[in-house]
Amino acid sequence: MNKETYDVIRVGSRKSELALIQTRYVIDSLKNIYPKKEFEIVTMNTKGDKILDKSLPKIGEKSLFTEELELALETGRVDFLVHSLKDLPTILPQGMVLGAILKREDPRDAVVMSKRYKDKTLSTLPKGSVIGTSSLRRSAQLARNMQHLTVQNIRGNLNTRLKKLDDEDSPFAAIILAAAGLKRMGWEDRISQILEPEEALYAVGQGALGIECRESDWKILSLLEPLHDIDTTLRCVCERSFLKTLGGGCSAPVAVSSSLTGRDLTITGAVWSLDGQTLIKDTIKSELYMPDDDGEPPKKCPYREPRLYCSVAPGNISSLSLLGAEQLGKDIAAKLISKNALEVMLKARNEILNSE
């Protein structure tokens, strides 16, 4: 029996159209590397897909879109899961690991205008125009930078949100979504405006796909290793380390932007009050150690790297590079904490818990 042909690999995914597009993209990438492997998609609804009458922060759980999938992974019903990295908590359940982070799509936010305002931008919309978003990060930045606009919660998958925007009696002048999701769905023509990081920082891990598997599953880990994108992984480890150190999830407005130019990794991190009026923000840079080749030398026998970086398995990426990225995330968090970021975040959480 050819060593490349063994059991069908089962891949867990949410049922939404975007989730399935992302899962098929990962499977196609793997089939290019392993043409003889067979894959099967196993879909399921998560709690976040079912509870649509509450805002995400109000539900208050970090694993809203992942818990049911992770249970299937734990019990062996599936071999790995494909996630939007921004939905994934910075600490994964015991025994779970991010086996690969793929090359990042555009991490920025995009504005989709109602057809009534197709020639407008956020700054030129009439006073009192309603903008739909379910994200505290987006609503705090809008409240601070676009005070002529009103923000209203909007839930549901991409298709649902666009339908709500396009309804004849829709209250929304525009909605804000991740550019990556719109591009993956083939709806780039609906993007009216891309928000640059100077205008709107993005969510930790936004635009990247993360593949979660069992930490002990050597076959799957080695299968996923070629998908690891070095640039994206180092940036996302840094971003996730920042969020993990702050202890943030969906329940406080936290955002980032990052870049890796040569060996120089730069991260901007910020925390807002819910009304956007308090902003704590900083930018720092660090030179990473980068090996001269494409990672560490090939290992002759399966060797378990004992160290994870914000739940990310190192794969073929230098541990020293990952350590530097993780440390930079901790350093930017420490800078914000020294300026009272934790108090601002705690106040935001309490306001959400006490709201109707």
VOKEMI-192331 format. One line per field, with one value per residue (C-alpha): residue number from 0; residue in three letters; x, y, z. Coordinates in steps of 0.1 Angstrom, whole numbers. Example, Ala and Ser with C-alpha at 12.3 -4.5 7.8 and 13.67 -1.06 7.14 Angstrom:
REM residues 2
num: [0 / 1]
residuo: [ALA / SER]
px: [123 / 137]
py: [-45 / -11]
pz: [78 / 71]
***
This chain:
REM residues 356
num: [0 / 1 / 2 / 3 / 4 / 5 / 6 / 7 / 8 / 9 / 10 / 11 / 12 / 13 / 14 / 15 / 16 / 17 / 18 / 19 / 20 / 21 / 22 / 23 / 24 / 25 / 26 / 27 / 28 / 29 / 30 / 31 / 32 / 33 / 34 / 35 / 36 / 37 / 38 / 39 / 40 / 41 / 42 / 43 / 44 / 45 / 46 / 47 / 48 / 49 / 50 / 51 / 52 / 53 / 54 / 55 / 56 / 57 / 58 / 59 / 60 / 61 / 62 / 63 / 64 / 65 / 66 / 67 / 68 / 69 / 70 / 71 / 72 / 73 / 74 / 75 / 76 / 77 / 78 / 79 / 80 / 81 / 82 / 83 / 84 / 85 / 86 / 87 / 88 / 89 / 90 / 91 / 92 / 93 / 94 / 95 / 96 / 97 / 98 / 99 / 100 / 101 / 102 / 103 / 104 / 105 / 106 / 107 / 108 / 109 / 110 / 111 / 112 / 113 / 114 / 115 / 116 / 117 / 118 / 119 / 120 / 121 / 122 / 123 / 124 / 125 / 126 / 127 / 128 / 129 / 130 / 131 / 132 / 133 / 134 / 135 / 136 / 137 / 138 / 139 / 140 / 141 / 142 / 143 / 144 / 145 / 146 / 147 / 148 / 149 / 150 / 151 / 152 / 153 / 154 / 155 / 156 / 157 / 158 / 159 / 160 / 161 / 162 / 163 / 164 / 165 / 166 / 167 / 168 / 169 / 170 / 171 / 172 / 173 / 174 / 175 / 176 / 177 / 178 / 179 / 180 / 181 / 182 / 183 / 184 / 185 / 186 / 187 / 188 / 189 / 190 / 191 / 192 / 193 / 194 / 195 / 196 / 197 / 198 / 199 / 200 / 201 / 202 / 203 / 204 / 205 / 206 / 207 / 208 / 209 / 210 / 211 / 212 / 213 / 214 / 215 / 216 / 217 / 218 / 219 / 220 / 221 / 222 / 223 / 224 / 225 / 226 / 227 / 228 / 229 / 230 / 231 / 232 / 233 / 234 / 235 / 236 / 237 / 238 / 239 / 240 / 241 / 242 / 243 / 244 / 245 / 246 / 247 / 248 / 249 / 250 / 251 / 252 / 253 / 254 / 255 / 256 / 257 / 258 / 259 / 260 / 261 / 262 / 263 / 264 / 265 / 266 / 267 / 268 / 269 / 270 / 271 / 272 / 273 / 274 / 275 / 276 / 277 / 278 / 279 / 280 / 281 / 282 / 283 / 284 / 285 / 286 / 287 / 288 / 289 / 290 / 291 / 292 / 293 / 294 / 295 / 296 / 297 / 298 / 299 / 300 / 301 / 302 / 303 / 304 / 305 / 306 / 307 / 308 / 309 / 310 / 311 / 312 / 313 / 314 / 315 / 316 / 317 / 318 / 319 / 320 / 321 / 322 / 323 / 324 / 325 / 326 / 327 / 328 / 329 / 330 / 331 / 332 / 333 / 334 / 335 / 336 / 337 / 338 / 339 / 340 / 341 / 342 / 343 / 344 / 345 / 346 / 347 / 348 / 349 / 350 / 351 / 352 / 353 / 354 / 355]
residuo: [MET / ASN / LYS / GLU / THR / TYR / ASP / VAL / ILE / ARG / VAL / GLY / SER / ARG / LYS / SER / GLU / LEU / ALA / LEU / ILE / GLN / THR / ARG / TYR / VAL / ILE / ASP / SER / LEU / LYS / ASN / ILE / TYR / PRO / LYS / LYS / GLU / PHE / GLU / ILE / VAL / THR / MET / ASN / THR / LYS / GLY / ASP / LYS / ILE / LEU / ASP / LYS / SER / LEU / PRO / LYS / ILE / GLY / GLU / LYS / SER / LEU / PHE / THR / GLU / GLU / LEU / GLU / LEU / ALA / LEU / GLU / THR / GLY / ARG / VAL / ASP / PHE / LEU / VAL / HIS / SER / LEU / LYS / ASP / LEU / PRO / THR / ILE / LEU / PRO / GLN / GLY / MET / VAL / LEU / GLY / ALA / ILE / LEU / LYS / ARG / GLU / ASP / PRO / ARG / ASP / ALA / VAL / VAL / MET / SER / LYS / ARG / TYR / LYS / ASP / LYS / THR / LEU / SER / THR / LEU / PRO / LYS / GLY / SER / VAL / ILE / GLY / THR / SER / SER / LEU / ARG / ARG / SER / ALA / GLN / LEU / ALA / ARG / ASN / MET / GLN / HIS / LEU / THR / VAL / GLN / ASN / ILE / ARG / GLY / ASN / LEU / ASN / THR / ARG / LEU / LYS / LYS / LEU / ASP / ASP / GLU / ASP / SER / PRO / PHE / ALA / ALA / ILE / ILE / LEU / ALA / ALA / ALA / GLY / LEU / LYS / ARG / MET / GLY / TRP / GLU / ASP / ARG / ILE / SER / GLN / ILE / LEU / GLU / PRO / GLU / GLU / ALA / LEU / TYR / ALA / VAL / GLY / GLN / GLY / ALA / LEU / GLY / ILE / GLU / CYS / ARG / GLU / SER / ASP / TRP / LYS / ILE / LEU / SER / LEU / LEU / GLU / PRO / LEU / HIS / ASP / ILE / ASP / THR / THR / LEU / ARG / CYS / VAL / CYS / GLU / ARG / SER / PHE / LEU / LYS / THR / LEU / GLY / GLY / GLY / CYS / SER / ALA / PRO / VAL / ALA / VAL / SER / SER / SER / LEU / THR / GLY / ARG / ASP / LEU / THR / ILE / THR / GLY / ALA / VAL / TRP / SER / LEU / ASP / GLY / GLN / THR / LEU / ILE / LYS / ASP / THR / ILE / LYS / SER / GLU / LEU / TYR / MET / PRO / ASP / ASP / ASP / GLY / GLU / PRO / PRO / LYS / LYS / CYS / PRO / TYR / ARG / GLU / PRO / ARG / LEU / TYR / CYS / SER / VAL / ALA / PRO / GLY / ASN / ILE / SER / SER / LEU / SER / LEU / LEU / GLY / ALA / GLU / GLN / LEU / GLY / LYS / ASP / ILE / ALA / ALA / LYS / LEU / ILE / SER / LYS / ASN / ALA / LEU / GLU / VAL / MET / LEU / LYS / ALA / ARG / ASN / GLU / ILE / LEU / ASN / SER / GLU]
px: [0 / 14 / 22 / 3 / -30 / -46 / -79 / -101 / -92 / -122 / -123 / -147 / -163 / -191 / -221 / -219 / -211 / -179 / -167 / -172 / -154 / -125 / -125 / -125 / -96 / -75 / -84 / -75 / -42 / -35 / -46 / -20 / 7 / -8 / -28 / -36 / -51 / -89 / -108 / -144 / -160 / -181 / -203 / -219 / -236 / -219 / -235 / -226 / -245 / -276 / -278 / -286 / -307 / -279 / -247 / -215 / -200 / -233 / -232 / -197 / -181 / -147 / -154 / -187 / -179 / -155 / -168 / -189 / -162 / -135 / -156 / -158 / -120 / -114 / -136 / -119 / -150 / -128 / -91 / -87 / -108 / -105 / -112 / -111 / -82 / -99 / -127 / -102 / -95 / -58 / -58 / -70 / -84 / -60 / -45 / -55 / -30 / -29 / -11 / -8 / -17 / -21 / -10 / -31 / -58 / -63 / -66 / -84 / -120 / -143 / -173 / -203 / -226 / -263 / -272 / -288 / -253 / -231 / -211 / -205 / -177 / -181 / -170 / -194 / -226 / -254 / -254 / -272 / -267 / -268 / -238 / -242 / -215 / -215 / -179 / -171 / -137 / -154 / -181 / -157 / -135 / -165 / -178 / -144 / -135 / -170 / -191 / -218 / -227 / -249 / -238 / -263 / -257 / -261 / -257 / -257 / -234 / -222 / -251 / -276 / -259 / -258 / -295 / -303 / -284 / -301 / -337 / -359 / -367 / -333 / -322 / -286 / -267 / -236 / -222 / -185 / -171 / -137 / -124 / -110 / -145 / -160 / -130 / -132 / -169 / -162 / -180 / -152 / -174 / -196 / -167 / -173 / -143 / -113 / -103 / -66 / -50 / -46 / -84 / -94 / -72 / -83 / -90 / -62 / -57 / -81 / -78 / -58 / -70 / -59 / -60 / -67 / -57 / -49 / -14 / -6 / -17 / 17 / 3 / -19 / 7 / 32 / 5 / -3 / 33 / 38 / 8 / 24 / 31 / 61 / 52 / 16 / 24 / 50 / 26 / -4 / 17 / 26 / -10 / -23 / 4 / -7 / -44 / -36 / -14 / -43 / -68 / -92 / -117 / -150 / -157 / -137 / -126 / -91 / -74 / -40 / -21 / 12 / 38 / 70 / 95 / 127 / 135 / 116 / 83 / 62 / 29 / 4 / -20 / -49 / -77 / -108 / -136 / -170 / -179 / -145 / -136 / -107 / -80 / -48 / -25 / 12 / 35 / 67 / 92 / 117 / 143 / 136 / 161 / 155 / 174 / 190 / 171 / 133 / 132 / 150 / 169 / 146 / 144 / 154 / 129 / 96 / 108 / 82 / 90 / 79 / 71 / 39 / 36 / 1 / -12 / 7 / 29 / 62 / 62 / 91 / 94 / 124 / 116 / 138 / 117 / 85 / 98 / 107 / 73 / 56 / 78 / 70 / 32 / 38 / 59 / 32 / 6 / 28 / 31 / -7 / -11 / 13 / -12 / -42 / -55 / -68 / -89 / -104 / -111 / -127 / -150 / -160 / -168 / -188 / -208 / -217 / -228 / -249 / -265 / -300]
py: [0 / 34 / 53 / 83 / 64 / 57 / 65 / 94 / 126 / 142 / 180 / 199 / 231 / 255 / 253 / 289 / 294 / 313 / 286 / 260 / 281 / 284 / 247 / 237 / 261 / 244 / 209 / 221 / 234 / 200 / 181 / 200 / 187 / 152 / 143 / 108 / 118 / 118 / 144 / 146 / 177 / 172 / 203 / 214 / 244 / 262 / 281 / 314 / 303 / 295 / 325 / 354 / 376 / 387 / 407 / 386 / 404 / 400 / 362 / 366 / 333 / 331 / 297 / 307 / 296 / 267 / 246 / 220 / 217 / 211 / 184 / 166 / 169 / 157 / 126 / 118 / 124 / 148 / 151 / 188 / 220 / 251 / 284 / 321 / 328 / 358 / 335 / 313 / 320 / 327 / 297 / 265 / 235 / 211 / 188 / 211 / 230 / 252 / 230 / 256 / 293 / 299 / 330 / 359 / 375 / 413 / 419 / 452 / 462 / 470 / 492 / 480 / 508 / 505 / 511 / 544 / 557 / 539 / 570 / 579 / 571 / 569 / 605 / 619 / 600 / 622 / 629 / 601 / 575 / 540 / 517 / 480 / 460 / 433 / 442 / 463 / 471 / 486 / 504 / 520 / 533 / 546 / 564 / 580 / 588 / 593 / 610 / 620 / 583 / 560 / 524 / 495 / 458 / 434 / 396 / 367 / 353 / 374 / 365 / 374 / 408 / 418 / 409 / 430 / 459 / 455 / 452 / 480 / 492 / 485 / 510 / 506 / 531 / 508 / 478 / 471 / 436 / 419 / 425 / 390 / 373 / 394 / 386 / 349 / 349 / 366 / 397 / 422 / 444 / 451 / 468 / 506 / 516 / 498 / 512 / 516 / 507 / 545 / 548 / 515 / 489 / 453 / 422 / 399 / 373 / 389 / 376 / 345 / 309 / 287 / 249 / 232 / 196 / 173 / 180 / 143 / 136 / 134 / 123 / 154 / 178 / 167 / 168 / 204 / 216 / 228 / 251 / 272 / 307 / 322 / 359 / 354 / 330 / 354 / 383 / 363 / 349 / 384 / 396 / 366 / 371 / 407 / 397 / 368 / 390 / 416 / 388 / 401 / 382 / 395 / 414 / 446 / 468 / 456 / 459 / 456 / 461 / 445 / 442 / 422 / 438 / 417 / 409 / 439 / 430 / 460 / 459 / 486 / 476 / 496 / 494 / 517 / 524 / 513 / 548 / 552 / 583 / 567 / 553 / 537 / 529 / 522 / 509 / 490 / 472 / 444 / 427 / 390 / 362 / 347 / 317 / 321 / 292 / 285 / 274 / 247 / 218 / 188 / 165 / 129 / 114 / 127 / 150 / 168 / 204 / 208 / 244 / 260 / 298 / 310 / 275 / 275 / 245 / 257 / 234 / 244 / 279 / 288 / 287 / 317 / 337 / 326 / 334 / 369 / 374 / 362 / 384 / 415 / 408 / 406 / 438 / 459 / 446 / 456 / 491 / 494 / 479 / 505 / 532 / 516 / 494 / 467 / 492 / 504 / 468 / 459 / 489 / 479 / 444 / 456 / 480 / 451 / 428 / 455 / 466 / 455]
pz: [0 / -9 / 22 / 8 / 7 / 40 / 56 / 45 / 64 / 80 / 82 / 106 / 95 / 104 / 80 / 67 / 30 / 40 / 64 / 36 / 11 / 35 / 43 / 6 / 0 / 27 / 13 / -23 / -10 / 7 / -25 / -45 / -21 / -15 / -47 / -35 / -1 / 3 / 24 / 37 / 52 / 83 / 90 / 123 / 138 / 167 / 196 / 179 / 148 / 168 / 192 / 169 / 191 / 214 / 207 / 208 / 238 / 257 / 252 / 266 / 257 / 240 / 222 / 207 / 172 / 181 / 211 / 191 / 165 / 192 / 208 / 175 / 172 / 208 / 203 / 170 / 148 / 127 / 122 / 119 / 119 / 96 / 114 / 108 / 131 / 146 / 160 / 178 / 215 / 223 / 246 / 231 / 250 / 265 / 239 / 209 / 188 / 158 / 133 / 106 / 98 / 61 / 41 / 52 / 30 / 34 / 72 / 68 / 74 / 45 / 43 / 23 / 15 / 10 / -27 / -16 / -7 / -32 / -40 / -3 / 22 / 60 / 64 / 38 / 49 / 63 / 100 / 120 / 93 / 109 / 105 / 112 / 131 / 158 / 168 / 198 / 182 / 151 / 171 / 195 / 166 / 148 / 179 / 182 / 146 / 130 / 156 / 130 / 126 / 147 / 153 / 155 / 162 / 133 / 136 / 112 / 86 / 56 / 34 / 62 / 69 / 32 / 29 / 59 / 43 / 9 / 23 / 10 / 45 / 59 / 87 / 76 / 55 / 55 / 73 / 82 / 75 / 72 / 37 / 37 / 40 / 12 / -11 / -3 / -12 / -45 / -34 / -38 / -60 / -29 / -11 / -12 / 10 / 25 / 60 / 63 / 97 / 103 / 102 / 118 / 134 / 128 / 149 / 161 / 134 / 110 / 74 / 84 / 84 / 113 / 113 / 146 / 153 / 182 / 197 / 197 / 161 / 144 / 110 / 108 / 121 / 95 / 68 / 77 / 81 / 44 / 47 / 75 / 61 / 80 / 76 / 86 / 115 / 131 / 128 / 142 / 171 / 180 / 178 / 197 / 224 / 228 / 232 / 255 / 278 / 280 / 286 / 259 / 238 / 223 / 255 / 251 / 222 / 214 / 180 / 162 / 130 / 123 / 96 / 89 / 67 / 64 / 100 / 115 / 131 / 140 / 160 / 169 / 197 / 211 / 236 / 238 / 261 / 247 / 237 / 220 / 240 / 259 / 237 / 248 / 219 / 212 / 185 / 190 / 167 / 172 / 150 / 148 / 144 / 110 / 97 / 63 / 48 / 48 / 84 / 104 / 87 / 79 / 108 / 101 / 126 / 141 / 169 / 190 / 195 / 232 / 230 / 216 / 209 / 218 / 210 / 176 / 167 / 153 / 123 / 100 / 115 / 136 / 173 / 179 / 154 / 171 / 205 / 194 / 179 / 211 / 233 / 212 / 217 / 255 / 254 / 235 / 260 / 289 / 275 / 273 / 307 / 322 / 307 / 325 / 297 / 320 / 339 / 306 / 295 / 329 / 328 / 292 / 303 / 333 / 311 / 288 / 316 / 332 / 299 / 289]
***
